[in-house]
Structures are given as C-alpha cells and as structure tokens.
Amino acid sequence: MSDEDLEIDDVLVLEEVNTELALAVWEPTGDIGIDAALDELTQLEDLPPGERIAVYEGVHRQLHQRLADLSTGP
C-alpha cells in the first residue's frame, strides 16, 4: 500500500500517550560506540521538540560512522 492509497480511516492517531507504559528504547549492545550514541536519546525527554532534531542528527551521524568503521575492519 502506497501513501496515495491511504485514507484517513486507515491511520491510527493517538491523542494521548501514557508515558508510564513506555519501555526503554534500547538495551546495551556491548559496543561502546553504539551504546554511547543510543544513550544520547535519553536527552530527548527533557528537550522541546524543536531541539530534538539536533540530537537525532547527532545519533544518526555517530551510528553511521560506527557502521563505516565496522565495514573497513580493524
């Protein structure tokens, strides 16, 4: 199904989210670089939405770099 095929009745919108039921986003992987990048996501809760983009971009950059490091070997 493409985005064009979606109708408003096909979309579920949550008006209220109970954050007490939210689970941790990740568990430690054992890779220091990946764990450090993912740990930065814990900052999001305290930031206004407009400032969250920089955190996401930073985490993406770190994870991308770690993948590049792994693909080139030791």
Buried (B, 14 or more C-beta within 10 A) or exposed (E): EEEEEEEEEEEEEEEEEEEEEEEEEEEEEEEEBBEEBBEEBEBBEEEEEEEBEEBEEBBEEBBEEBEEEEEEEE
